[in-house]
Amino acid sequence: MEIRFAASFGRDYWELSPEIRKVLDKKFALLLSNARHPSLRMKKMEGYENVWEARITKGYRFTFRKEKDTYLIRRAGPHDILKRP
């Protein structure tokens, strides 16, 4: 698997604090090495076709789509980012 980033993610990423960005980068490495790792708390989002969410920290999430051999990272931010994945 590989990771690609949607344009919307680029904007979100730079709005995160440096500390959260560092944790998020580690989560991406974990997603690639072990997508079933419990700390990701990955789950499919209800009401959206093929959109998943995963945990960055207690209050932060990122969303993505699974596309063949690629994770397309869509959004990242506070938990309420899930209202517009």
Beta strands, then each sheet from edge to edge (+ up, - down):
strand 1: 2-5
strand 2: 43-44
strand 3: 51-57
strand 4: 60-67
strand 5: 70-78
sheet 1: 1+ 5+ 4- 3+ 2-
end
